[in-house]
Amino acid sequence: MITQQYQLSKPFNYENDYEYSIQNPISFWDEVAKQNIIWDKPFETTYENKENNNDEWFKGGLINTCYNVLDKHIANGKGEETAFIHEIPLKGITKKITYQELYEKVCKFSSGLKELGVKKGDVILVYLPNSIENVITMLSCARIGAIHNVVFGGEMSGNLIDNIEECKPKLIITTIGGYVFERIVNFLSTIKETLKISKHKISRVVVLNRPEFENDFKEELNDQIFIDWNNLIENVKPLKEYEVVESHHPLYIMYTSGSTSKPKGIVRETGDHLVMLDYFIRNSNGLKEGDTYLNLASLGWVSGVARSVYGCLLVGARSILVEGSFKNQVKGFWGLVEKYNVTHLTATPSKIRGFIKDDKNGEISSQFNLSSLKKVTIASEKLQLETLKYLEVVIKRPIICNEYGQTETGILSIGYPSLQVPIRKDSIGKPIPGYQIKIISKNEKGQVIELGPNEIGEIVIKLPLPPALVKRLYGDNESKSLYNSQYINEYPGYFNNGDSGYIDNEGYIFYTSRSGDSISVSAYTINCGVIESEIFKHQNINDCCVIGIDDEISFQKPLTLLILQNDVKNDEELEKLKSEINNLVQSKLSICLEIENLIIVKRLPKTRTSKKIKNVITKIFNGKDYQIPASIADASVITELVEEYNKYKKTLNKNLLQI
């Protein structure tokens, strides 16, 4: 029998690399790991399979992330090129930093951290807005072997307490204030409030004093645990050396969105992360040296850390960090693309739907020169075709990709690598090399079965897992009971993403919803995401959420929450809207599926990564106890929903009295 010989494609060829990665994954990743990554000590074993899913990639290797993403560019003469552009649109401020300037600041801050006693393995909690200083902090931690835990700037005291008490940081890096979306947030005040309550005591808090926000806040550093950033680094000697760490040493901890339960501390390992991210950013994302990347995601989210920071630095690109919002959303956003000749753009459907409200036909957006764009990635939540149509009008080229990834994967694991996979508008694409994506379910005997084409089931990743995909949770025990119960035990042999979908006859993957997002109406089971897809076809829908309401006769009934493009003026218009929506749903799905309950809202509760928190919405409108997840972007929306529920309950009671 003749065994086919594979090798990495040069230039990148998706079909070749995907086949190689599936047929001989160990050889594939061995070759990838030796291509661009610099190892201080070469790894001895490419992959080792251990008990309890304690698999290890690149065992025996010693490495440093900061050297691979920063020092090597200085050595290669790239120092005078721009690394990051920091935009604060609401204050009209622009800052830039070159690779050389970034290197010098990282070396000084690294030295400052060591002066405070930070050592390899210590956790540093980073509570900063999108800014160059946030990047400096991450790279400094990586340089000395500390583990950074970057927290979304919108986290308030209650959520920070949970984070601090679980990861037990050595110290905190924060600032007096900054923008989170359109709001100015008093970061330092939040930290002070948190430290008064937290059971874990912090030895020191480094505070960045920002002149541009001095008029917004007057915070005194009147406690000995606080130390000014500039005072810390004023007289230190730059640390040109770096700490070599084992391949499996944690680079960072990131807590998941927690849309269904308490957030989990994802551990991203150093060697895994560098190897996978370098391959992904060059080949799947298609980012090259000299390109410009724009992503509005927070640096407290995985797309911010992985792509905006480490990914761009790995390939020598420049990255635009946006702090806060824009004075004019549409003009501000597309204006940045034109101003900096952005080549690669990542956005969420929610952001684009916001543009549609202000620029329905794309007339404003189309005024900008967007010809520099090579690839536009839409991710983080389900993309509706109406949103895609708007982008097509604005961008005018077939470069718009609906792609898929999670905090757990660290990258976009399904998509359109370098646009070599023909774009299907309603699909999230095909697996990137290294990922065996399967759709599975359980039969009547409870056995796991892989489903055929066009059958909806769980989207899973077949073991063994590729590099960078989470292999442990922070604070878990040696047997990894928390990790295995969360991701493996339900479907042994597979990593469970917690999402549902299907694969068609051509291998394209379709995301339908989060798992369990189905309702049963008189023995008719229907996925809420499928209903939502039909509702989105109505021209007046900006966003929607379908949940199941308990019913004595039909078991459940669908209830729909809508955010409209244009408000309805009276009950007659509301009834007309309800009729039109039911026509859409029933004509496509089933005549037995009638939406009787329709509620107009201003906002929906979402995580910071724009995922709808359906379990909380469902509990509220079923009159059950609920817990607000730590990841919610704005907790005040829950109050609004409870008010809507009370109105809805009064309507139900009124109808019962009439009967």
Summary of the structure (lengths in Angstrom):
residues: 659
radius of gyration: 24.9
end to end distance: 77.3
largest distance: 81.0
contacts: 2201
relative contact order: 0.09
helix: 34%
strand: 25%
